[in-house]
């Protein structure tokens, strides 16, 4: 039974590479980001507390990191995920990074970022935080990575569930419009804030 279910899951998740070894690293169970990064968030906040920041300072710095994540999410999606170079290699890289998600938007094994990408990116951002913020980097990075987890699971949720709350319905509608109406709009997944700021909110088509 388990083998049959795995075969069904992989049938709905088309291969990216000829190599099954590489395909393995392109797929990820949705629980993996939480398993990896919840301890990272806790550790970052704990270390921040040992650096002398009080509770309110930790909260404010963490919220700053969370806000920075929402901006990062927007620009990563807009500039990196939707960058389409005019050459064969670039088009192939675009397809690997994000194009396959638009071709197969409900592939459950490619709705959260694989650790082969998320861990190196997280390390680079942490080094950047440390260079700019010093000891404040720890709680800021904790908030940043918490924001990343919210993004990953919001993305998974809006593809596989229908939210009941008004805010959830708006997030899902915006993301579905991004996928099926016009991918030049709706780059924010966990928040519409920067789509409002940069005038990229998905537009309802006139009847």
FIDRENTOR-654824 format. One record per residue (C-alpha): x, y, z; residue in one letter. Coordinates in steps of 0.25 Angstrom, whole numbers, plus 2048, in hexadecimal, padded with zeros to 3 digits. Example, Ala and Ser with C-alpha at 12.3 -4.5 7.8 and 13.67 -1.06 7.14 Angstrom:
8317EE81FA 8377FC81DS 
! end
This chain:
800800800X 80B80A804X 8128077F7X 8068097EFX 8038177F6X 81281B7F3X 8108177E4X 80381F7E3X 80A82B7EAX 81682B7E0X 80D8297D4X 8078377D8X 81583C7DAX 81C83C7CCX 82B83A7CBX 8348467CAX 84083F7C6X 8448327BFX 84B82E7CCX 8438287D7X 84D82D7E1X 84B83B7DDX 83C83A7DDX 83D8357EBX 8438427EFX 83884A7E7X 82D8457EFX 8298477FEX 81F842808X 81884F80DX 81B84B81BX 82A84D819X 82C85C81AX 82585C827X 82E85182CX 83B858828X 83786782BX 82E867837X 83B86383FX 84386E838X 83887883CX 83887484AX 84787384BX 849881844X 83F88784FX 84688085AX 854885856X 84E893854X 849892863X 85788E867X 85D89A860X 8558A486AX 8498A7862X 83C8A886BX 82F8A2867X 8298AF861X 8368B1859X 8368A3854X 8288A4850X 82A8B1848X 8378AC842X 83089F83EX 8258A7838X 82F8AF830X 8358A282AX 82789D827X 8248AA81FX 8318A9818X 82D89A814X 8208A080EX 8288A9805X 83289E802X 8268957FEX 82189F7F4X 82E8A27EDX 8338937EDX 8258907E6X 82589B7DDX 83489D7D9X 83988E7DAX 82E8857D9X 82888C7CDX 8358907C6X 83488A7B8X 84288C7B1X 84288B7A2X 84B87F7A0X 8498707A1X 85186E7AEX 84A87A7B5X 83D8757B1X 8408677B6X 84586D7C4X 8388757C4X 8308697C2X 8378617CDX 83686D7D7X 8288707D5X 82286D7C7X 81F85F7CBX 8168647D6X 80E86C7CDX 80C8607C3X 8098577CFX 8038607DAX 7FE8557E3X 80A84C7E3X 80A84A7F2X 8198467F2X 81D8547ECX 81585E7F4X 81F8617FFX 82D8647FCX 8378587FCX 842858807X 84C8587FCX 8488667F9X 84286B806X 84E86880FX 85986F806X 85087B805X 84D87B813X 85C87B816X 85F88680DX 85488F813X 85988C821X 86789081DX 86289D817X 85989F824X 86689D82DX 86E8A6824X 8648B2825X 85D8B0832X 8678AA83CX 8618A3848X 8538A8843X 85589E837X 850892840X 842897843X 84189E836X 84489182FX 83B889838X 82F892833X 834891825X 834882825X 82688282CX 82188A820X 827880816X 82087581DX 81387D81DX 81587F80EX 81887180BX 80C86C812X 80387780DX 8078727FFX 804864802X 7F7867808X 7F18707FDX 7F48657F3X 7EE85A7FAX 7E3860803X 7D886A802X 7DA87480EX 7CD878816X 7D288681BX 7D0892813X 7DF895813X 7E388780FX 7D9887803X 7DF8947FEX 7ED88E7FFX 7E98827F8X 7E188A7EDX 7ED8927EBX 7F78867E9X 7ED87F7E0X 7EC88C7D7X 7FB88C7D7X 7FB87E7D2X 7F087D7C8X 7ED88C7C4X 7FA8947C3X 8078907CAX 80C89F7C9X 8038A27D5X 80289C7E3X 8108997E7X 80D8997F6X 80888C7FBX 80888D80AX 80589C80AX 7FF8A67FFX 8068B2806X 8118B37FBX 8088B17F0X 8008BD7F5X 80D8C57F6X 8128C27E8X 8048C17E1X 8058B37DEX 7F88AE7E4X 7F18A47DBX 7E58AB7D4X 7D88A67D2X 7D48A47C3X 7C88AD7BFX 7BC8A47BBX 
! end
